[in-house]
Amino acid sequence: MSDPDQRSNSAGGFLLAVSLMVGTIMGLLLGQPSVGFLAGLAIGSIAAVSLWLKGRG
């Protein structure tokens, strides 16, 4: 059983948050903020899940 006090060194939530903000800003610049938000959500989710899978070993 793993130690409950052990914390992960990965920061998948940070990647998701940054990609959402960048996607929304890029969408605003291109006149499509909702498309930018969804693109940032997709890219951030893929990055966070891949980081999580890598950390699982």
PDB file of N, CA, C, O and CB in Angstrom:
ATOM      1  N   MET A   1       0.842  -1.176   0.000  1.00  0.00           N
ATOM      2  CA  MET A   1       0.000   0.000   0.000  1.00  0.00           C
ATOM      3  C   MET A   1       0.887   1.239   0.000  1.00  0.00           C
ATOM      4  O   MET A   1       1.938   1.248   0.640  1.00  0.00           O
ATOM      5  CB  MET A   1      -0.958  -0.002   1.215  1.00  0.00           C
ATOM      6  N   SER A   2       0.480   2.268  -0.700  1.00  0.00           N
ATOM      7  CA  SER A   2       1.305   3.477  -0.799  1.00  0.00           C
ATOM      8  C   SER A   2       1.120   4.356   0.432  1.00  0.00           C
ATOM      9  O   SER A   2       0.115   4.273   1.138  1.00  0.00           O
ATOM     10  CB  SER A   2       0.956   4.269  -2.073  1.00  0.00           C
ATOM     11  N   ASP A   3       2.102   5.185   0.661  1.00  0.00           N
ATOM     12  CA  ASP A   3       2.085   6.106   1.786  1.00  0.00           C
ATOM     13  C   ASP A   3       1.092   7.231   1.498  1.00  0.00           C
ATOM     14  O   ASP A   3       1.226   7.898   0.472  1.00  0.00           O
ATOM     15  CB  ASP A   3       3.504   6.674   2.059  1.00  0.00           C
ATOM     16  N   PRO A   4       0.097   7.471   2.365  1.00  0.00           N
ATOM     17  CA  PRO A   4      -0.896   8.523   2.085  1.00  0.00           C
ATOM     18  C   PRO A   4      -0.322   9.934   2.143  1.00  0.00           C
ATOM     19  O   PRO A   4      -0.912  10.862   1.591  1.00  0.00           O
ATOM     20  CB  PRO A   4      -2.036   8.418   3.063  1.00  0.00           C
ATOM     21  N   ASP A   5       0.829  10.107   2.808  1.00  0.00           N
ATOM     22  CA  ASP A   5       1.438  11.436   2.890  1.00  0.00           C
ATOM     23  C   ASP A   5       2.320  11.758   1.688  1.00  0.00           C
ATOM     24  O   ASP A   5       2.792  12.886   1.548  1.00  0.00           O
ATOM     25  CB  ASP A   5       2.254  11.549   4.156  1.00  0.00           C
ATOM     26  N   GLN A   6       2.542  10.779   0.826  1.00  0.00           N
ATOM     27  CA  GLN A   6       3.386  10.992  -0.350  1.00  0.00           C
ATOM     28  C   GLN A   6       2.631  11.840  -1.369  1.00  0.00           C
ATOM     29  O   GLN A   6       1.506  11.507  -1.742  1.00  0.00           O
ATOM     30  CB  GLN A   6       3.820   9.637  -0.979  1.00  0.00           C
ATOM     31  N   ARG A   7       3.242  12.929  -1.817  1.00  0.00           N
ATOM     32  CA  ARG A   7       2.617  13.825  -2.786  1.00  0.00           C
ATOM     33  C   ARG A   7       3.253  13.628  -4.136  1.00  0.00           C
ATOM     34  O   ARG A   7       4.433  13.294  -4.243  1.00  0.00           O
ATOM     35  CB  ARG A   7       2.735  15.290  -2.346  1.00  0.00           C
ATOM     36  N   SER A   8       2.467  13.837  -5.159  1.00  0.00           N
ATOM     37  CA  SER A   8       2.951  13.703  -6.523  1.00  0.00           C
ATOM     38  C   SER A   8       3.822  14.900  -6.892  1.00  0.00           C
ATOM     39  O   SER A   8       3.569  16.023  -6.457  1.00  0.00           O
ATOM     40  CB  SER A   8       1.774  13.568  -7.503  1.00  0.00           C
ATOM     41  N   ASN A   9       4.846  14.649  -7.696  1.00  0.00           N
ATOM     42  CA  ASN A   9       5.713  15.732  -8.154  1.00  0.00           C
ATOM     43  C   ASN A   9       5.204  16.357  -9.445  1.00  0.00           C
ATOM     44  O   ASN A   9       5.752  17.366  -9.890  1.00  0.00           O
ATOM     45  CB  ASN A   9       7.129  15.220  -8.353  1.00  0.00           C
ATOM     46  N   SER A  10       4.183  15.792 -10.050  1.00  0.00           N
ATOM     47  CA  SER A  10       3.667  16.319 -11.310  1.00  0.00           C
ATOM     48  C   SER A  10       2.615  17.391 -11.042  1.00  0.00           C
ATOM     49  O   SER A  10       2.012  17.436  -9.969  1.00  0.00           O
ATOM     50  CB  SER A  10       3.075  15.185 -12.173  1.00  0.00           C
ATOM     51  N   ALA A  11       2.409  18.243 -12.027  1.00  0.00           N
ATOM     52  CA  ALA A  11       1.479  19.362 -11.886  1.00  0.00           C
ATOM     53  C   ALA A  11       0.544  19.406 -13.083  1.00  0.00           C
ATOM     54  O   ALA A  11       0.587  20.349 -13.873  1.00  0.00           O
ATOM     55  CB  ALA A  11       2.240  20.701 -11.744  1.00  0.00           C
ATOM     56  N   GLY A  12      -0.295  18.396 -13.221  1.00  0.00           N
ATOM     57  CA  GLY A  12      -1.218  18.336 -14.347  1.00  0.00           C
ATOM     58  C   GLY A  12      -2.269  19.429 -14.327  1.00  0.00           C
ATOM     59  O   GLY A  12      -2.690  19.906 -15.381  1.00  0.00           O
ATOM     60  N   GLY A  13      -2.696  19.829 -13.142  1.00  0.00           N
ATOM     61  CA  GLY A  13      -3.685  20.904 -13.029  1.00  0.00           C
ATOM     62  C   GLY A  13      -3.149  22.229 -13.533  1.00  0.00           C
ATOM     63  O   GLY A  13      -3.882  23.029 -14.114  1.00  0.00           O
ATOM     64  N   PHE A  14      -1.876  22.453 -13.308  1.00  0.00           N
ATOM     65  CA  PHE A  14      -1.253  23.681 -13.800  1.00  0.00           C
ATOM     66  C   PHE A  14      -1.260  23.709 -15.326  1.00  0.00           C
ATOM     67  O   PHE A  14      -1.561  24.735 -15.936  1.00  0.00           O
ATOM     68  CB  PHE A  14       0.189  23.807 -13.269  1.00  0.00           C
ATOM     69  N   LEU A  15      -0.926  22.572 -15.935  1.00  0.00           N
ATOM     70  CA  LEU A  15      -0.937  22.503 -17.399  1.00  0.00           C
ATOM     71  C   LEU A  15      -2.335  22.770 -17.945  1.00  0.00           C
ATOM     72  O   LEU A  15      -2.496  23.466 -18.948  1.00  0.00           O
ATOM     73  CB  LEU A  15      -0.437  21.129 -17.877  1.00  0.00           C
ATOM     74  N   LEU A  16      -3.330  22.219 -17.287  1.00  0.00           N
ATOM     75  CA  LEU A  16      -4.708  22.413 -17.729  1.00  0.00           C
ATOM     76  C   LEU A  16      -5.122  23.880 -17.604  1.00  0.00           C
ATOM     77  O   LEU A  16      -5.719  24.442 -18.523  1.00  0.00           O
ATOM     78  CB  LEU A  16      -5.659  21.523 -16.917  1.00  0.00           C
ATOM     79  N   ALA A  17      -4.807  24.492 -16.473  1.00  0.00           N
ATOM     80  CA  ALA A  17      -5.181  25.889 -16.254  1.00  0.00           C
ATOM     81  C   ALA A  17      -4.496  26.828 -17.240  1.00  0.00           C
ATOM     82  O   ALA A  17      -5.127  27.731 -17.789  1.00  0.00           O
ATOM     83  CB  ALA A  17      -4.841  26.302 -14.833  1.00  0.00           C
ATOM     84  N   VAL A  18      -3.206  26.611 -17.462  1.00  0.00           N
ATOM     85  CA  VAL A  18      -2.463  27.478 -18.388  1.00  0.00           C
ATOM     86  C   VAL A  18      -2.979  27.311 -19.808  1.00  0.00           C
ATOM     87  O   VAL A  18      -3.136  28.296 -20.529  1.00  0.00           O
ATOM     88  CB  VAL A  18      -0.954  27.168 -18.334  1.00  0.00           C
ATOM     89  N   SER A  19      -3.242  26.080 -20.215  1.00  0.00           N
ATOM     90  CA  SER A  19      -3.725  25.871 -21.579  1.00  0.00           C
ATOM     91  C   SER A  19      -5.113  26.470 -21.776  1.00  0.00           C
ATOM     92  O   SER A  19      -5.424  26.951 -22.865  1.00  0.00           O
ATOM     93  CB  SER A  19      -3.748  24.380 -21.910  1.00  0.00           C
ATOM     94  N   LEU A  20      -5.946  26.448 -20.749  1.00  0.00           N
ATOM     95  CA  LEU A  20      -7.260  27.097 -20.853  1.00  0.00           C
ATOM     96  C   LEU A  20      -7.111  28.607 -21.020  1.00  0.00           C
ATOM     97  O   LEU A  20      -7.791  29.212 -21.849  1.00  0.00           O
ATOM     98  CB  LEU A  20      -8.116  26.787 -19.610  1.00  0.00           C
ATOM     99  N   MET A  21      -6.232  29.208 -20.244  1.00  0.00           N
ATOM    100  CA  MET A  21      -6.040  30.660 -20.350  1.00  0.00           C
ATOM    101  C   MET A  21      -5.435  31.046 -21.693  1.00  0.00           C
ATOM    102  O   MET A  21      -5.888  31.998 -22.329  1.00  0.00           O
ATOM    103  CB  MET A  21      -5.146  31.163 -19.216  1.00  0.00           C
ATOM    104  N   VAL A  22      -4.416  30.313 -22.124  1.00  0.00           N
ATOM    105  CA  VAL A  22      -3.779  30.622 -23.408  1.00  0.00           C
ATOM    106  C   VAL A  22      -4.753  30.403 -24.556  1.00  0.00           C
ATOM    107  O   VAL A  22      -4.816  31.211 -25.482  1.00  0.00           O
ATOM    108  CB  VAL A  22      -2.521  29.762 -23.611  1.00  0.00           C
ATOM    109  N   GLY A  23      -5.505  29.320 -24.500  1.00  0.00           N
ATOM    110  CA  GLY A  23      -6.487  29.048 -25.547  1.00  0.00           C
ATOM    111  C   GLY A  23      -7.553  30.132 -25.635  1.00  0.00           C
ATOM    112  O   GLY A  23      -7.934  30.550 -26.728  1.00  0.00           O
ATOM    113  N   THR A  24      -8.031  30.582 -24.484  1.00  0.00           N
ATOM    114  CA  THR A  24      -9.039  31.640 -24.472  1.00  0.00           C
ATOM    115  C   THR A  24      -8.480  32.951 -24.997  1.00  0.00           C
ATOM    116  O   THR A  24      -9.155  33.652 -25.751  1.00  0.00           O
ATOM    117  CB  THR A  24      -9.580  31.836 -23.067  1.00  0.00           C
ATOM    118  N   ILE A  25      -7.267  33.290 -24.611  1.00  0.00           N
ATOM    119  CA  ILE A  25      -6.647  34.534 -25.101  1.00  0.00           C
ATOM    120  C   ILE A  25      -6.422  34.462 -26.606  1.00  0.00           C
ATOM    121  O   ILE A  25      -6.693  35.421 -27.328  1.00  0.00           O
ATOM    122  CB  ILE A  25      -5.306  34.801 -24.377  1.00  0.00           C
ATOM    123  N   MET A  26      -5.923  33.315 -27.076  1.00  0.00           N
ATOM    124  CA  MET A  26      -5.734  33.164 -28.522  1.00  0.00           C
ATOM    125  C   MET A  26      -7.075  33.231 -29.247  1.00  0.00           C
ATOM    126  O   MET A  26      -7.174  33.825 -30.321  1.00  0.00           O
ATOM    127  CB  MET A  26      -5.022  31.831 -28.841  1.00  0.00           C
ATOM    128  N   GLY A  27      -8.095  32.630 -28.665  1.00  0.00           N
ATOM    129  CA  GLY A  27      -9.427  32.702 -29.262  1.00  0.00           C
ATOM    130  C   GLY A  27      -9.964  34.121 -29.306  1.00  0.00           C
ATOM    131  O   GLY A  27     -10.600  34.519 -30.282  1.00  0.00           O
ATOM    132  N   LEU A  28      -9.708  34.887 -28.249  1.00  0.00           N
ATOM    133  CA  LEU A  28     -10.142  36.290 -28.238  1.00  0.00           C
ATOM    134  C   LEU A  28      -9.451  37.077 -29.346  1.00  0.00           C
ATOM    135  O   LEU A  28     -10.073  37.903 -30.014  1.00  0.00           O
ATOM    136  CB  LEU A  28      -9.851  36.937 -26.869  1.00  0.00           C
ATOM    137  N   LEU A  29      -8.165  36.815 -29.533  1.00  0.00           N
ATOM    138  CA  LEU A  29      -7.419  37.533 -30.578  1.00  0.00           C
ATOM    139  C   LEU A  29      -7.931  37.172 -31.975  1.00  0.00           C
ATOM    140  O   LEU A  29      -7.879  37.992 -32.891  1.00  0.00           O
ATOM    141  CB  LEU A  29      -5.914  37.216 -30.473  1.00  0.00           C
ATOM    142  N   LEU A  30      -8.424  35.946 -32.129  1.00  0.00           N
ATOM    143  CA  LEU A  30      -8.931  35.498 -33.428  1.00  0.00           C
ATOM    144  C   LEU A  30     -10.441  35.681 -33.578  1.00  0.00           C
ATOM    145  O   LEU A  30     -11.009  35.347 -34.618  1.00  0.00           O
ATOM    146  CB  LEU A  30      -8.580  34.047 -33.636  1.00  0.00           C
ATOM    147  N   GLY A  31     -11.090  36.212 -32.534  1.00  0.00           N
ATOM    148  CA  GLY A  31     -12.525  36.458 -32.597  1.00  0.00           C
ATOM    149  C   GLY A  31     -13.384  35.240 -32.281  1.00  0.00           C
ATOM    150  O   GLY A  31     -14.588  35.257 -32.539  1.00  0.00           O
ATOM    151  N   GLN A  32     -12.794  34.185 -31.729  1.00  0.00           N
ATOM    152  CA  GLN A  32     -13.530  32.960 -31.390  1.00  0.00           C
ATOM    153  C   GLN A  32     -13.113  32.476 -29.996  1.00  0.00           C
ATOM    154  O   GLN A  32     -12.416  31.468 -29.885  1.00  0.00           O
ATOM    155  CB  GLN A  32     -13.275  31.845 -32.456  1.00  0.00           C
ATOM    156  N   PRO A  33     -13.528  33.179 -28.928  1.00  0.00           N
ATOM    157  CA  PRO A  33     -13.061  32.793 -27.596  1.00  0.00           C
ATOM    158  C   PRO A  33     -13.545  31.412 -27.149  1.00  0.00           C
ATOM    159  O   PRO A  33     -12.821  30.707 -26.446  1.00  0.00           O
ATOM    160  CB  PRO A  33     -13.506  33.817 -26.596  1.00  0.00           C
ATOM    161  N   SER A  34     -14.752  31.019 -27.544  1.00  0.00           N
ATOM    162  CA  SER A  34     -15.241  29.703 -27.116  1.00  0.00           C
ATOM    163  C   SER A  34     -14.483  28.571 -27.807  1.00  0.00           C
ATOM    164  O   SER A  34     -14.240  27.528 -27.200  1.00  0.00           O
ATOM    165  CB  SER A  34     -16.740  29.577 -27.404  1.00  0.00           C
ATOM    166  N   VAL A  35     -14.112  28.769 -29.064  1.00  0.00           N
ATOM    167  CA  VAL A  35     -13.321  27.757 -29.772  1.00  0.00           C
ATOM    168  C   VAL A  35     -11.921  27.668 -29.144  1.00  0.00           C
ATOM    169  O   VAL A  35     -11.380  26.573 -28.992  1.00  0.00           O
ATOM    170  CB  VAL A  35     -13.220  28.096 -31.298  1.00  0.00           C
ATOM    171  N   GLY A  36     -11.344  28.804 -28.785  1.00  0.00           N
ATOM    172  CA  GLY A  36     -10.049  28.818 -28.127  1.00  0.00           C
ATOM    173  C   GLY A  36     -10.104  28.141 -26.771  1.00  0.00           C
ATOM    174  O   GLY A  36      -9.181  27.423 -26.388  1.00  0.00           O
ATOM    175  N   PHE A  37     -11.200  28.373 -26.039  1.00  0.00           N
ATOM    176  CA  PHE A  37     -11.370  27.724 -24.748  1.00  0.00           C
ATOM    177  C   PHE A  37     -11.439  26.209 -24.902  1.00  0.00           C
ATOM    178  O   PHE A  37     -10.799  25.473 -24.150  1.00  0.00           O
ATOM    179  CB  PHE A  37     -12.628  28.242 -24.055  1.00  0.00           C
ATOM    180  N   LEU A  38     -12.215  25.749 -25.875  1.00  0.00           N
ATOM    181  CA  LEU A  38     -12.346  24.303 -26.093  1.00  0.00           C
ATOM    182  C   LEU A  38     -11.043  23.681 -26.581  1.00  0.00           C
ATOM    183  O   LEU A  38     -10.708  22.561 -26.197  1.00  0.00           O
ATOM    184  CB  LEU A  38     -13.456  24.022 -27.098  1.00  0.00           C
ATOM    185  N   ALA A  39     -10.317  24.393 -27.416  1.00  0.00           N
ATOM    186  CA  ALA A  39      -9.020  23.886 -27.873  1.00  0.00           C
ATOM    187  C   ALA A  39      -8.036  23.808 -26.703  1.00  0.00           C
ATOM    188  O   ALA A  39      -7.296  22.832 -26.573  1.00  0.00           O
ATOM    189  CB  ALA A  39      -8.448  24.788 -28.996  1.00  0.00           C
ATOM    190  N   GLY A  40      -8.031  24.829 -25.860  1.00  0.00           N
ATOM    191  CA  GLY A  40      -7.179  24.806 -24.676  1.00  0.00           C
ATOM    192  C   GLY A  40      -7.570  23.691 -23.724  1.00  0.00           C
ATOM    193  O   GLY A  40      -6.705  23.057 -23.119  1.00  0.00           O
ATOM    194  N   LEU A  41      -8.860  23.448 -23.588  1.00  0.00           N
ATOM    195  CA  LEU A  41      -9.339  22.351 -22.744  1.00  0.00           C
ATOM    196  C   LEU A  41      -8.866  21.009 -23.276  1.00  0.00           C
ATOM    197  O   LEU A  41      -8.414  20.157 -22.510  1.00  0.00           O
ATOM    198  CB  LEU A  41     -10.867  22.370 -22.653  1.00  0.00           C
ATOM    199  N   ALA A  42      -8.968  20.820 -24.578  1.00  0.00           N
ATOM    200  CA  ALA A  42      -8.545  19.553 -25.179  1.00  0.00           C
ATOM    201  C   ALA A  42      -7.034  19.351 -25.035  1.00  0.00           C
ATOM    202  O   ALA A  42      -6.588  18.274 -24.640  1.00  0.00           O
ATOM    203  CB  ALA A  42      -8.945  19.506 -26.663  1.00  0.00           C
ATOM    204  N   ILE A  43      -6.259  20.365 -25.349  1.00  0.00           N
ATOM    205  CA  ILE A  43      -4.801  20.250 -25.266  1.00  0.00           C
ATOM    206  C   ILE A  43      -4.349  20.072 -23.818  1.00  0.00           C
ATOM    207  O   ILE A  43      -3.488  19.241 -23.529  1.00  0.00           O
ATOM    208  CB  ILE A  43      -4.128  21.491 -25.881  1.00  0.00           C
ATOM    209  N   GLY A  44      -4.926  20.843 -22.922  1.00  0.00           N
ATOM    210  CA  GLY A  44      -4.565  20.723 -21.506  1.00  0.00           C
ATOM    211  C   GLY A  44      -4.953  19.386 -20.917  1.00  0.00           C
ATOM    212  O   GLY A  44      -4.217  18.823 -20.107  1.00  0.00           O
ATOM    213  N   SER A  45      -6.101  18.873 -21.315  1.00  0.00           N
ATOM    214  CA  SER A  45      -6.537  17.562 -20.818  1.00  0.00           C
ATOM    215  C   SER A  45      -5.603  16.461 -21.297  1.00  0.00           C
ATOM    216  O   SER A  45      -5.233  15.572 -20.531  1.00  0.00           O
ATOM    217  CB  SER A  45      -7.974  17.265 -21.270  1.00  0.00           C
ATOM    218  N   ILE A  46      -5.230  16.524 -22.553  1.00  0.00           N
ATOM    219  CA  ILE A  46      -4.300  15.522 -23.088  1.00  0.00           C
ATOM    220  C   ILE A  46      -2.959  15.603 -22.359  1.00  0.00           C
ATOM    221  O   ILE A  46      -2.379  14.575 -22.008  1.00  0.00           O
ATOM    222  CB  ILE A  46      -4.097  15.724 -24.613  1.00  0.00           C
ATOM    223  N   ALA A  47      -2.471  16.815 -22.134  1.00  0.00           N
ATOM    224  CA  ALA A  47      -1.194  16.979 -21.443  1.00  0.00           C
ATOM    225  C   ALA A  47      -1.277  16.488 -19.998  1.00  0.00           C
ATOM    226  O   ALA A  47      -0.364  15.814 -19.521  1.00  0.00           O
ATOM    227  CB  ALA A  47      -0.760  18.446 -21.474  1.00  0.00           C
ATOM    228  N   ALA A  48      -2.375  16.824 -19.293  1.00  0.00           N
ATOM    229  CA  ALA A  48      -2.507  16.401 -17.904  1.00  0.00           C
ATOM    230  C   ALA A  48      -2.641  14.890 -17.776  1.00  0.00           C
ATOM    231  O   ALA A  48      -2.035  14.285 -16.892  1.00  0.00           O
ATOM    232  CB  ALA A  48      -3.702  17.076 -17.268  1.00  0.00           C
ATOM    233  N   VAL A  49      -3.427  14.280 -18.650  1.00  0.00           N
ATOM    234  CA  VAL A  49      -3.601  12.835 -18.595  1.00  0.00           C
ATOM    235  C   VAL A  49      -2.300  12.110 -18.952  1.00  0.00           C
ATOM    236  O   VAL A  49      -1.953  11.104 -18.333  1.00  0.00           O
ATOM    237  CB  VAL A  49      -4.726  12.400 -19.539  1.00  0.00           C
ATOM    238  N   SER A  50      -1.591  12.624 -19.947  1.00  0.00           N
ATOM    239  CA  SER A  50      -0.324  11.975 -20.314  1.00  0.00           C
ATOM    240  C   SER A  50       0.705  12.115 -19.192  1.00  0.00           C
ATOM    241  O   SER A  50       1.479  11.189 -18.950  1.00  0.00           O
ATOM    242  CB  SER A  50       0.234  12.579 -21.622  1.00  0.00           C
ATOM    243  N   LEU A  51       0.722  13.250 -18.511  1.00  0.00           N
ATOM    244  CA  LEU A  51       1.623  13.427 -17.370  1.00  0.00           C
ATOM    245  C   LEU A  51       1.235  12.474 -16.238  1.00  0.00           C
ATOM    246  O   LEU A  51       2.104  11.895 -15.587  1.00  0.00           O
ATOM    247  CB  LEU A  51       1.594  14.894 -16.874  1.00  0.00           C
ATOM    248  N   TRP A  52      -0.044  12.317 -16.009  1.00  0.00           N
ATOM    249  CA  TRP A  52      -0.534  11.411 -14.981  1.00  0.00           C
ATOM    250  C   TRP A  52      -0.171   9.954 -15.323  1.00  0.00           C
ATOM    251  O   TRP A  52       0.264   9.197 -14.456  1.00  0.00           O
ATOM    252  CB  TRP A  52      -2.062  11.565 -14.818  1.00  0.00           C
ATOM    253  N   LEU A  53      -0.352   9.580 -16.577  1.00  0.00           N
ATOM    254  CA  LEU A  53      -0.014   8.216 -16.975  1.00  0.00           C
ATOM    255  C   LEU A  53       1.491   7.968 -16.865  1.00  0.00           C
ATOM    256  O   LEU A  53       1.914   6.880 -16.473  1.00  0.00           O
ATOM    257  CB  LEU A  53      -0.490   7.946 -18.408  1.00  0.00           C
ATOM    258  N   LYS A  54       2.285   8.958 -17.205  1.00  0.00           N
ATOM    259  CA  LYS A  54       3.742   8.834 -17.089  1.00  0.00           C
ATOM    260  C   LYS A  54       4.142   8.675 -15.623  1.00  0.00           C
ATOM    261  O   LYS A  54       5.043   7.899 -15.306  1.00  0.00           O
ATOM    262  CB  LYS A  54       4.448  10.068 -17.709  1.00  0.00           C
ATOM    263  N   GLY A  55       3.482   9.401 -14.737  1.00  0.00           N
ATOM    264  CA  GLY A  55       3.802   9.320 -13.327  1.00  0.00           C
ATOM    265  C   GLY A  55       3.381   8.022 -12.661  1.00  0.00           C
ATOM    266  O   GLY A  55       3.933   7.637 -11.630  1.00  0.00           O
ATOM    267  N   ARG A  56       2.411   7.357 -13.247  1.00  0.00           N
ATOM    268  CA  ARG A  56       1.964   6.082 -12.676  1.00  0.00           C
ATOM    269  C   ARG A  56       2.985   4.993 -12.889  1.00  0.00           C
ATOM    270  O   ARG A  56       2.984   3.980 -12.189  1.00  0.00           O
ATOM    271  CB  ARG A  56       0.638   5.662 -13.280  1.00  0.00           C
ATOM    272  N   GLY A  57       3.844   5.200 -13.841  1.00  0.00           N
ATOM    273  CA  GLY A  57       4.936   4.246 -14.037  1.00  0.00           C
ATOM    274  C   GLY A  57       4.682   3.321 -15.145  1.00  0.00           C
ATOM    275  O   GLY A  57       5.512   2.459 -15.432  1.00  0.00           O
TER     276      GLY A  57
END
